[in-house]
Amino acid sequence: MLSGTCRLSQVIFDSILTVVQFLVVHGHKVLQLNIAYLKLAISDQNLELIPDYEQRIGVLKDLKFIDQNSTIQLKGRVACEVCFLYNLPRLFSPLCFPD
């Protein structure tokens, strides 16, 4: 009877060891995928888009749709909702909120 208990204990131990090994390998693969994603995010292709992004942010600030901290203002939110819901041009918001 003691030998049967030892075998059962060994099977349980082997099962737990297999699960732990799987979790280690899975964690390693997840880290590799995250590294690949981050490398893509900082690649030259994405860095080329930064000037265009900064220019668009500047336009939104000039129109006072966002403030200097890049926080969206009521005027910007209205423009976003109107353009999305009614597919109207972005010129509608300045008519509602003149400077």
C-alpha positions as CSV (number, residue, x, y, z in Angstrom):
1,M,0.0,0.0,0.0
2,L,2.9,2.4,0.7
3,S,4.3,1.8,-2.7
4,G,0.9,2.8,-4.3
5,T,0.9,6.0,-2.3
6,C,4.4,6.8,-3.4
7,R,3.5,6.2,-7.1
8,L,0.4,8.5,-6.7
9,S,2.6,11.1,-5.1
10,Q,5.1,10.8,-7.9
11,V,2.3,11.2,-10.5
12,I,1.0,14.3,-8.8
13,F,4.5,15.7,-8.5
14,D,5.2,15.1,-12.2
15,S,1.8,16.7,-13.1
16,I,2.6,19.8,-11.1
17,L,6.1,20.0,-12.6
18,T,4.7,19.8,-16.1
19,V,2.3,22.6,-15.3
20,V,5.1,24.8,-13.9
21,Q,7.3,24.1,-16.9
22,F,4.4,25.1,-19.2
23,L,3.8,28.3,-17.3
24,V,7.5,29.2,-17.5
25,V,7.6,28.5,-21.3
26,H,4.3,30.4,-21.8
27,G,5.6,33.4,-19.8
28,H,8.8,33.4,-21.9
29,K,6.8,33.4,-25.1
30,V,4.6,36.3,-23.9
31,L,7.7,38.3,-23.1
32,Q,9.1,37.6,-26.6
33,L,5.8,38.8,-28.2
34,N,5.9,41.9,-26.0
35,I,9.5,42.7,-27.0
36,A,8.6,42.2,-30.7
37,Y,5.6,44.6,-30.3
38,L,7.7,47.2,-28.6
39,K,10.4,47.0,-31.3
40,L,7.8,47.6,-33.9
41,A,6.4,50.5,-32.0
42,I,9.7,52.3,-31.9
43,S,10.7,51.3,-35.4
44,D,11.7,54.0,-38.0
45,Q,8.4,53.5,-39.8
46,N,6.5,54.7,-36.8
47,L,8.9,57.4,-35.9
48,E,8.4,58.9,-39.4
49,L,4.7,59.6,-38.4
50,I,5.6,61.8,-35.4
51,P,6.0,65.1,-37.3
52,D,2.5,64.6,-38.9
53,Y,1.0,63.7,-35.4
54,E,2.6,66.8,-33.9
55,Q,1.3,69.0,-36.7
56,R,-2.2,67.7,-36.2
57,I,-2.0,68.3,-32.5
58,G,-0.9,71.9,-33.3
59,V,-3.9,72.4,-35.5
60,L,-6.2,71.1,-32.7
61,K,-4.6,73.5,-30.3
62,D,-4.9,76.4,-32.7
63,L,-8.6,75.7,-33.1
64,K,-8.9,75.4,-29.3
65,F,-10.3,71.9,-29.6
66,I,-7.6,70.8,-27.0
67,D,-5.7,72.9,-24.5
68,Q,-2.0,73.2,-24.0
69,N,-2.0,69.9,-21.9
70,S,-3.7,68.1,-24.8
71,T,-6.9,67.8,-22.8
72,I,-9.9,67.8,-25.1
73,Q,-12.2,70.8,-24.5
74,L,-16.0,71.0,-24.8
75,K,-15.6,72.6,-28.3
76,G,-13.5,69.6,-29.4
77,R,-15.9,67.0,-27.9
78,V,-18.9,68.6,-29.7
79,A,-17.0,68.6,-33.0
80,C,-16.1,65.0,-32.5
81,E,-19.7,64.0,-31.7
82,V,-21.3,66.0,-34.5
83,C,-18.9,64.8,-37.1
84,F,-19.3,61.2,-36.0
85,L,-23.1,61.2,-35.6
86,Y,-24.1,63.4,-38.5
87,N,-21.1,63.1,-40.8
88,L,-20.9,66.9,-40.9
89,P,-17.8,68.9,-41.7
90,R,-15.6,70.0,-38.8
91,L,-16.5,73.6,-39.4
92,F,-19.8,73.1,-37.4
93,S,-18.1,73.4,-34.0
94,P,-16.7,76.9,-34.5
95,L,-20.2,78.1,-35.4
96,C,-21.5,76.8,-32.0
97,F,-18.5,78.0,-30.0
98,P,-17.1,81.2,-31.5
99,D,-13.9,82.6,-29.8
